[in-house]
Amino acid sequence: RYHLYGLTLASDFVFSVRLESATGQPDLTFQRVDEPPSRADLSSHTPVYISPHRTKTGSSVASLYRLPDYHVLRFHGFAEYYVGADTVFGHVLDPRYHYMLEIFFLGNAMSLWLEMHQTLALHASAVEVNGGTIAFLADSRGGKTSLAAQFVQQGFPLVTDDILAIGSPPGFLGQRGYPQMRLWPDVAQHFLGRYQELELVHPDYTKRRVRIGTDFGQFAVSATPLQCIYIPERYETTDEHPPITITVVSPAIAIMELLRHSFVARMVDALNMQQQRMQALSVLIRSVPVCTVRFPSGFDHLPRVQTAILEDYLKHRSASRA
């Protein structure tokens, strides 16, 4: 059994990622199967969602089907997941891509299951600061992991990298993911001083696995209340002392950004779960500030960005306690 996103996960699957061990009754079971658990022929069903992204062969990357007992998330040519109420079955479609079963489970399949159980799954990295969670919300290469790594390097525990699970109101806890970061070579070189001997996340990409607690930094020991969400906006400049600007966004923009950065937003829409998510987000933005942080690109500027974020975060904490 393992701790994952605030849940107890039971699985006999051998993960490459080091998950924290847990005890007690499982909330979710993940099982790899050689045959699909449903006899339904997916070719006779119309998918409720088809990804607009394409594989090298031109087919859609993923499709989502609604069956009586499962939602079936199929990554064409790679793997499929039968997502049930308390069980997810993973089925490899091509043995050459067995390593993808873990990657897609910890990402898309897990995010879908969380959203089905009234837990927001945002595309974000997060760290713990003074007993609270601050999150960095961005797309891939948007700066969220670099910001989190800057904080981790300075002794702040990592909460999650890539997916932030947030429980439903009235409490909004930043649930811990797993003790790993995935860094591009230049980011790993900057923060660790090395990257070549680190394990690849995927054989077709250069991103590396960085194990928190052994390779780098420390992992949060428990979930803490989400206190602030920052949306990085980087810009290029040659100025010697370029400005760093942090601005609280309007509720309308906050909702739009949170929807845009939901990890499986289009799948949630296809399953008609928009209303429950909108209700949760509406409550969230009334209690958690959402801010843009505009800062110059470049590793040399990150210490100043961290200082500005900490000052802003402490200001919000003081205001909430007043």
C-alpha positions in Angstrom: 0.0 0.0 0.0 1.1 3.5 -0.8 0.3 7.2 0.0 -0.6 9.1 -3.2 -2.6 12.3 -3.6 -4.1 12.0 -0.1 -5.2 8.4 -0.8 -4.2 5.0 0.3 -3.4 3.1 -2.9 -3.2 -0.7 -3.0 -1.2 -2.2 -5.9 1.0 -5.1 -6.7 2.4 -3.2 -9.7 6.2 -2.5 -9.4 6.5 1.3 -9.8 9.7 2.9 -11.0 8.8 5.9 -8.9 9.4 5.5 -5.2 6.0 5.8 -3.5 5.6 6.2 0.2 4.4 3.1 2.0 1.0 3.2 3.8 -1.2 1.1 6.0 -5.0 0.8 6.4 -7.9 0.2 4.0 -7.2 1.3 0.4 -9.2 4.0 -1.2 -8.1 2.8 -4.7 -6.6 -0.3 -6.1 -4.5 -0.3 -9.3 -3.9 -3.6 -11.1 -2.1 -4.5 -14.3 -4.1 -7.0 -16.3 -3.3 -9.1 -19.4 -6.9 -9.0 -20.6 -9.4 -6.1 -20.3 -11.8 -6.6 -17.4 -14.8 -5.8 -19.7 -15.8 -7.9 -22.7 -17.3 -4.8 -24.4 -15.9 -4.2 -27.8 -14.8 -0.6 -27.8 -15.0 -0.4 -31.6 -18.8 -0.6 -31.2 -18.9 2.4 -28.8 -18.6 6.0 -29.7 -16.0 7.8 -27.5 -17.2 10.7 -25.4 -13.9 12.4 -25.9 -11.2 12.3 -28.6 -7.9 14.1 -27.9 -7.0 16.7 -30.6 -3.3 15.7 -30.2 -1.9 13.3 -32.7 0.6 10.5 -32.6 3.4 10.2 -35.2 1.1 8.0 -37.3 -1.6 10.6 -37.3 -4.1 8.9 -35.0 -5.5 10.6 -31.9 -3.3 10.2 -28.8 -6.2 9.3 -26.5 -9.9 8.5 -26.4 -12.4 8.2 -23.5 -15.3 5.8 -23.5 -18.2 5.5 -21.1 -19.2 1.9 -20.2 -21.7 0.7 -17.6 -19.0 -0.2 -15.0 -16.0 1.8 -16.2 -14.7 4.8 -17.9 -12.2 3.5 -20.4 -9.2 5.8 -21.1 -7.3 4.5 -24.2 -3.9 5.8 -25.3 -3.9 4.4 -28.8 -1.1 1.9 -29.4 0.2 2.2 -25.8 -2.2 1.3 -23.0 -5.7 1.6 -21.8 -7.2 2.1 -18.3 -10.6 0.8 -17.0 -11.4 3.4 -14.4 -14.0 2.2 -11.9 -15.3 3.5 -8.6 -12.5 2.1 -6.4 -10.3 0.2 -8.9 -8.3 1.1 -12.0 -7.2 -1.7 -14.3 -4.2 -1.0 -16.6 -3.8 -3.0 -19.8 -0.7 -2.7 -22.0 -1.6 -2.7 -25.7 1.9 -3.0 -27.0 4.6 -4.7 -24.8 7.3 -2.4 -26.3 5.7 0.4 -24.3 5.2 -1.3 -21.0 6.9 1.6 -19.2 4.1 3.9 -20.4 1.6 2.1 -18.1 3.1 3.8 -15.0 3.4 7.2 -16.7 -0.2 7.4 -17.9 -1.5 6.0 -14.6 0.2 8.5 -12.4 -0.8 11.3 -14.8 -4.0 11.2 -16.8 -5.7 8.1 -15.3 -5.1 9.1 -11.7 -6.3 12.7 -12.5 -9.5 11.4 -14.0 -10.2 9.2 -11.0 -9.6 12.1 -8.7 -11.9 14.4 -10.6 -14.6 11.6 -10.6 -14.3 11.7 -6.8 -14.7 15.5 -6.3 -11.0 16.2 -6.0 -9.5 18.9 -8.3 -6.4 17.8 -10.2 -4.5 20.8 -11.4 -1.4 21.0 -13.7 0.9 22.4 -11.0 3.9 22.0 -8.8 3.7 22.9 -5.1 5.9 23.4 -2.0 5.3 23.8 1.7 6.1 27.2 3.3 5.5 27.8 7.0 2.8 25.2 7.3 0.9 26.1 4.1 1.0 25.0 0.5 1.8 27.4 -2.4 1.3 26.2 -5.9 2.8 27.2 -9.3 0.3 26.7 -12.1 1.5 26.4 -15.7 1.8 24.2 -18.8 4.8 22.2 -19.6 7.9 24.4 -19.9 5.9 27.2 -18.3 8.2 27.6 -15.3 6.3 25.8 -12.5 9.0 23.1 -11.9 11.9 25.6 -11.9 10.1 27.7 -9.3 9.4 24.7 -7.2 13.0 23.5 -7.5 14.3 26.9 -6.4 12.2 26.6 -3.2 13.2 23.0 -2.6 16.9 23.9 -3.0 16.5 26.4 -0.2 15.0 23.9 2.2 11.3 24.1 1.5 9.6 20.6 1.2 8.2 19.5 -2.1 4.4 18.8 -2.0 4.0 17.7 -5.6 5.4 18.1 -9.1 3.1 18.2 -12.2 -0.2 17.3 -10.5 -1.7 19.1 -7.5 -4.7 17.3 -6.0 -7.0 19.6 -4.0 -9.8 18.2 -1.8 -13.3 19.5 -2.0 -14.6 22.4 0.2 -14.9 23.4 3.0 -11.2 22.5 3.4 -8.7 22.9 0.6 -5.6 20.8 1.4 -2.6 20.6 -1.0 -2.3 16.8 -1.1 1.1 15.3 -1.5 2.0 13.6 -4.7 5.2 11.4 -4.6 8.8 12.2 -3.8 10.1 12.9 -7.3 10.7 15.8 -9.6 11.1 15.5 -13.4 13.7 18.0 -14.6 15.0 18.9 -18.0 18.8 18.6 -18.3 19.5 22.3 -18.0 17.3 22.6 -14.9 18.9 19.5 -13.3 22.4 20.8 -14.1 21.6 24.2 -12.5 20.1 22.8 -9.3 22.0 19.6 -8.8 25.2 20.3 -10.8 24.7 17.1 -12.8 22.1 15.3 -15.0 23.7 12.6 -17.2 23.7 9.8 -14.7 20.1 10.5 -13.6 17.4 8.1 -14.9 15.4 9.1 -18.0 11.7 9.6 -17.4 11.0 8.4 -21.0 13.4 6.9 -23.6 12.3 9.4 -26.3 12.9 12.5 -24.1 15.8 14.0 -22.1 13.8 14.8 -19.0 15.4 13.2 -15.8 13.9 11.6 -12.7 15.2 13.4 -9.5 14.4 11.5 -6.3 13.4 13.9 -3.5 15.1 13.0 -0.2 18.1 11.2 -1.9 19.1 13.2 -5.0 17.6 16.6 -3.9 15.7 18.3 -1.2 13.0 16.9 1.1 9.4 15.8 0.8 6.5 17.2 2.8 5.5 15.0 5.7 1.7 15.8 5.5 -0.9 17.7 3.6 -1.2 21.4 4.4 -3.8 24.0 3.6 -3.5 25.6 0.1 -2.6 29.3 0.8 -1.8 30.8 -2.6 -1.6 30.0 -6.3 0.9 31.7 -8.5 0.8 31.7 -12.3 4.3 32.2 -13.7 4.7 34.6 -16.7 8.3 34.8 -17.9 9.7 37.4 -20.2 13.0 38.0 -22.0 15.1 41.1 -21.2 18.6 42.3 -21.2 18.1 44.8 -18.4 20.5 44.5 -15.5 17.8 44.7 -12.8 14.5 43.7 -14.5 11.3 44.1 -12.5 9.3 41.3 -10.9 5.6 41.9 -10.6 3.0 40.0 -8.6 -0.6 40.8 -9.2 -3.8 39.3 -7.8 -6.1 38.4 -10.7 -9.8 39.0 -10.8 -12.2 36.1 -9.9 -13.2 35.7 -13.6 -9.6 35.3 -14.7 -8.8 33.1 -11.7 -11.6 30.7 -12.7 -10.5 30.8 -16.3 -6.9 29.9 -15.4 -7.8 27.1 -13.0 -10.1 25.6 -15.7 -7.4 25.9 -18.3 -4.8 24.3 -16.1 -7.0 21.4 -14.9 -5.0 18.3 -15.8 -7.9 16.5 -17.6 -10.2 19.4 -18.2 -11.6 18.2 -21.5 -12.3 14.8 -20.2 -14.2 16.2 -17.2 -16.3 18.3 -19.6 -17.0 15.2 -21.8 -18.3 13.4 -18.7 -20.6 16.3 -17.8 -18.9 17.0 -14.5 -18.4 20.7 -15.2 -20.9 21.9 -12.6 -19.3 20.1 -9.6 -15.9 21.4 -10.7 -17.2 25.0 -11.2 -18.8 25.0 -7.7 -15.6 23.8 -6.1 -13.5 26.4 -8.0 -15.9 29.2 -7.1 -15.4 28.4 -3.4 -11.6 28.0 -3.9 -11.0 31.4 -5.4 -12.9 33.1 -2.5 -10.5 31.7 0.0 -7.2 31.2 -1.9 -5.6 34.2 -3.7 -4.6 33.5 -7.4 -1.8 35.7 -8.6 0.3 36.2 -11.7 4.1 36.5 -11.1 5.8 38.2 -14.0 9.6 37.7 -14.0 12.6 37.6 -16.3 13.7 34.4 -17.8 17.0 32.9 -16.6 18.2 30.8 -13.6 20.1 33.8 -12.2 16.9 35.6 -11.5 15.2 32.8 -9.6 16.5 33.8 -6.1 14.9 37.3 -6.5 11.7 35.7 -7.7 11.6 33.4 -4.7 12.1 36.4 -2.4 9.3 38.3 -4.0 6.9 35.3 -3.8 7.8 34.8 -0.1 7.1 38.4 0.7 3.8 38.3 -1.2 2.8 35.0 0.4 3.5 36.3 3.9 1.5 39.4 3.1 -1.5 37.2 2.2 -1.1 35.1 5.3 -1.0 38.1 7.5 -4.1 39.6 5.8 -6.1 36.3 6.2 -5.3 36.2 10.0 -6.2 39.9 10.5 
